[in-house]
């Protein structure tokens, strides 16, 4: 039997996307990567897109009883 633990997929995915963008910024500022402003914009838009896609996937449909 499962315990009452439930995982919020939206929060988990949003945190992962933000962590990836943060890691890219950290690597860029440390000099390990050379990312231009355009590539950072692509990474940010991709993170926002992933969060919005997860938001749409986890939304419960409205019931009309």
C-alpha positions as CSV (number, residue, x, y, z in Angstrom):
1,X,0.0,0.0,0.0
2,X,1.3,3.5,-0.9
3,X,1.5,6.1,1.8
4,X,0.0,9.5,1.4
5,X,3.0,10.9,-0.4
6,X,2.2,12.7,-3.7
7,X,4.6,14.3,-6.0
8,X,3.8,17.6,-7.7
9,X,5.1,17.1,-11.2
10,X,4.7,20.7,-12.2
11,X,6.8,22.0,-9.3
12,X,9.5,19.3,-9.8
13,X,9.7,20.1,-13.5
14,X,9.8,23.8,-13.0
15,X,12.5,23.5,-10.4
16,X,14.6,21.3,-12.7
17,X,14.2,23.8,-15.6
18,X,15.2,26.7,-13.4
19,X,18.2,24.7,-12.1
20,X,19.4,24.0,-15.6
21,X,19.2,27.7,-16.6
22,X,21.0,28.6,-13.4
23,X,23.7,26.0,-14.1
24,X,24.2,27.5,-17.6
25,X,24.5,31.0,-16.1
26,X,27.0,29.7,-13.6
27,X,29.1,27.9,-16.2
28,X,29.0,31.0,-18.4
29,X,30.2,33.3,-15.6
30,X,32.9,30.9,-14.6
31,X,34.3,30.9,-18.1
32,X,33.6,27.2,-18.9
33,X,31.0,28.1,-21.5
34,X,30.8,31.1,-23.8
35,X,27.1,31.8,-24.2
36,X,25.9,34.8,-26.1
37,X,22.7,36.7,-25.1
38,X,20.9,34.9,-27.9
39,X,21.6,31.5,-26.6
40,X,20.6,32.5,-23.1
41,X,17.3,33.8,-24.5
42,X,16.8,30.4,-26.2
43,X,17.5,28.6,-22.9
44,X,15.1,30.9,-21.0
45,X,12.3,30.5,-23.6
46,X,12.9,26.7,-23.5
47,X,12.6,26.6,-19.8
48,X,9.4,28.7,-19.8
49,X,8.0,26.4,-22.6
50,X,8.8,23.3,-20.6
51,X,7.0,24.8,-17.5
52,X,4.0,25.7,-19.6
53,X,3.8,22.3,-21.2
54,X,4.0,20.6,-17.8
55,X,1.3,23.0,-16.6
56,X,-1.0,21.9,-19.4
57,X,-0.3,18.2,-18.9
58,X,-1.0,18.3,-15.1
59,X,-4.2,20.3,-15.3
60,X,-7.2,18.2,-14.4
61,X,-10.1,18.4,-16.9
62,X,-13.3,20.1,-15.7
63,X,-16.1,17.7,-15.0
64,X,-19.7,18.6,-16.0
65,X,-21.9,16.5,-13.7
